């Protein structure tokens, strides 16, 4: 029997928090943490988390033969990238000069040392760690019930720079604006950790487990500009 | 804007939280899961559990606690105490910890910090530094502050950052338990010396101390135990006070 939600395990970091949070918002769903391409291919929805460094992530993805199934899932079913699972969707990461999956056009860059000073002249630490405001660049079903500017928990030293501004779904400031959420078709990906962001994080995960991108597409076709 | 964090610290032994926890109508003052739930509801930004169990026989108890807490509290959880090898880090992460704090073992075997950070990512490796003023500098102590190491705390902090620590939990042994405020000079010296976030700990007696830790000590987060446990101040009271003093917090 196929599972409802597959959390992709490629050996990068702790996935227990992610699976626990999803089980919490979708108690009736079957949630599995898996590195089995067949299970991922059959799953109704896919969550692609990840922690650690980009070169290791890409190496582990390939070592487990997961590259193609991740690309296929990102093109075909509700797909949620989290943290490193967002970054490696892009073409290239500055971290270890790493070629990534190239599902979305754009690059991943480090917070530049010279820019890490706040308005008062205080040094800003890297990693960017803690609760920061997330600004919603576009309306999206995954933002439903979440206030504009709500705080989510971040921990990262690199951020994505999409080639197309059209995919930017959310941004944050540290100290300059950077993209912290992207949306493209059935893909939604976030730099922050919804599984560690208390109620707003659970709301976002709850929105994901009921999200039907196909319906949204047809709704957009019908209502036109309202979905742009 | 990134918020400064307030982190309550819970000492756990034999599966129970020790030191008084004084929430209104708390049914079981020693139940780690209920306490974690209450702090979560009160707006704690993270929770730190310190396993002070003396005997290794009881070590697994903390794993069950973390499992239970992680199943219903969705904020970052840090666990420290008795972490000796990469396998300990793995067990704690698998149980649901988001970060693991390494103290004595980082001094005994600095390679542990590098190995753990390489394997699980810097974001989940916290190095705890217990420090005391000795003559004209601060020295690192281990074994709960009983054993001098001869290491200079500022240099040690830099070394831990270079080995891959994602964050430093800095405790002033001079101030711990005194309620006279953080050692601001120590906190600032270390925070300014490294690029990674610093959690200040040891000495909090009132809310102004939290403000001072951030403003004067340049701390990125403040950790406290007794002022919250004994109900002297609530988390949201502390956050409102910090906000009134111009500090960005999550309310």
Interface residues (C-beta under 8 A of the other chain):
Chain A: X12 X13 X14 X16 X17 X20 X21 X24 X51 X52 X53 X113 X116 X122 X123 X124 X125 X126 X127 X128 X129 X130 X131 X132 X133 X151 X153 X154 X155 X156 X173 X174 X195 X196 X197 X198 X201 X202
Chain B: X1 X2 X3 X4 X5 X40 X45 X70 X71 X72 X74 X75 X76 X93 X94 X95 X96 X97 X98 X120 X121 X122 X123 X124 X166 X167 X192 X195 X196 X197 X198 X218 X220 X221 X250
